[in-house]
Amino acid sequence: MRLRNLQDFSATLGQFKEELATSQAGLAPLQGPVYGIEALIAEVNIGHAILSKTLSEIELKGDEGLASRVEAIATNKTELDARISRIFEDFQKLDSMRKNIGEMFTSIRGTLNRIG
């Protein structure tokens, strides 16, 4: 019985040994200099640096930040909207005057037709 237990333990330990060897073989590529974890971390850090630099360039142009540039555009848009609104109001006034002048000519023509 004891011999059988020892054989079972030996078989179990043998399986553990094989599993550890398999795990170590699986870890080997992760330690590689080109495709390993450290290489991937280095690539990610390079990508992060490029992204950070690009964002900084987008956010800052000369001495002006992105927020102030967007605010200036928004202010300009508001001013343009107000100017366009005033132009439409002026056109409506002109159209109203044109209609009034047209009515005056119609009235004059009607009076002249009655007179003459």
C-alpha positions as CSV (number, residue, x, y, z in Angstrom):
1,M,0.0,0.0,0.0
2,R,2.8,2.4,0.9
3,L,4.6,1.5,-2.3
4,R,1.5,2.2,-4.3
5,N,1.1,5.6,-2.6
6,L,4.7,6.4,-3.3
7,Q,4.2,5.5,-7.0
8,D,1.1,7.7,-7.1
9,F,3.1,10.6,-5.6
10,S,5.9,10.0,-8.0
11,A,3.5,10.0,-11.0
12,T,1.9,13.2,-9.7
13,L,5.3,14.8,-9.3
14,G,6.2,13.7,-12.8
15,Q,3.1,15.4,-14.1
16,F,3.9,18.5,-12.2
17,K,7.4,18.4,-13.6
18,E,6.1,18.1,-17.2
19,E,3.6,20.9,-16.6
20,L,6.3,23.2,-15.2
21,A,8.5,22.4,-18.2
22,T,5.6,23.3,-20.5
23,S,5.0,26.5,-18.6
24,Q,8.6,27.4,-18.8
25,A,8.6,26.7,-22.6
26,G,5.6,29.0,-22.9
27,L,7.4,31.8,-20.9
28,A,10.5,31.7,-23.1
29,P,8.9,33.6,-26.0
30,L,7.6,36.2,-23.5
31,Q,11.2,36.8,-22.5
32,G,12.5,37.2,-26.0
33,P,14.3,40.5,-27.0
34,V,12.2,41.2,-30.0
35,Y,8.7,40.0,-29.2
36,G,8.9,39.7,-25.4
37,I,7.1,41.6,-22.8
38,E,10.0,44.1,-22.3
39,A,10.0,44.8,-26.1
40,L,6.3,45.3,-26.1
41,I,6.5,47.7,-23.1
42,A,9.2,49.7,-24.9
43,E,7.0,49.9,-28.0
44,V,4.0,51.0,-25.9
45,N,6.2,53.7,-24.3
46,I,7.4,54.9,-27.7
47,G,3.8,55.1,-28.9
48,H,2.8,56.9,-25.7
49,A,5.6,59.5,-26.3
50,I,4.5,60.1,-29.9
51,L,0.9,60.4,-28.9
52,S,1.7,62.8,-26.1
53,K,3.9,64.9,-28.4
54,T,1.2,65.0,-31.0
55,L,-1.5,66.0,-28.5
56,S,0.8,68.7,-27.2
57,E,1.2,70.1,-30.7
58,I,-2.5,70.0,-31.3
59,E,-3.3,71.7,-27.9
60,L,-0.6,74.4,-28.2
61,K,0.1,76.4,-31.4
62,G,2.6,79.1,-30.7
63,D,1.7,80.8,-27.5
64,E,-2.0,80.0,-27.9
65,G,-3.7,77.0,-26.4
66,L,-6.5,75.0,-28.0
67,A,-9.2,76.2,-25.6
68,S,-8.4,79.9,-26.4
69,R,-8.4,79.2,-30.1
70,V,-11.7,77.4,-29.9
71,E,-13.1,80.2,-27.8
72,A,-12.0,82.7,-30.4
73,I,-13.7,80.7,-33.1
74,A,-16.9,80.5,-31.1
75,T,-16.8,84.3,-30.5
76,N,-16.2,84.9,-34.2
77,K,-19.1,82.6,-35.1
78,T,-21.4,84.5,-32.6
79,E,-20.4,87.8,-34.2
80,L,-21.0,86.5,-37.7
81,D,-24.4,85.1,-36.7
82,A,-25.3,88.6,-35.3
83,R,-24.1,90.2,-38.5
84,I,-26.1,87.8,-40.7
85,S,-29.1,88.4,-38.5
86,R,-28.8,92.2,-39.1
87,I,-28.4,91.6,-42.8
88,F,-31.6,89.6,-42.9
89,E,-33.4,92.3,-41.0
90,D,-32.1,94.9,-43.5
91,F,-33.3,92.8,-46.4
92,Q,-36.7,92.5,-44.7
93,K,-36.8,96.3,-44.3
94,L,-35.8,96.7,-48.0
95,D,-38.5,94.2,-49.1
96,S,-41.1,96.0,-47.0
97,M,-40.0,99.4,-48.6
98,R,-40.2,97.8,-52.1
99,K,-43.7,96.6,-51.4
100,N,-44.7,100.0,-50.1
101,I,-43.2,101.7,-53.2
102,G,-45.0,99.1,-55.4
103,E,-48.3,99.9,-53.6
104,M,-47.7,103.7,-54.1
105,F,-47.1,103.2,-57.9
106,T,-50.3,101.0,-58.0
107,S,-52.2,103.7,-56.2
108,I,-50.8,106.5,-58.5
109,R,-51.6,104.4,-61.6
110,G,-55.1,103.8,-60.3
111,T,-55.6,107.5,-59.7
112,L,-54.2,108.4,-63.1
113,N,-56.5,105.8,-64.8
114,R,-59.5,107.4,-63.0
115,I,-58.5,110.9,-64.0
116,G,-57.5,110.2,-67.4
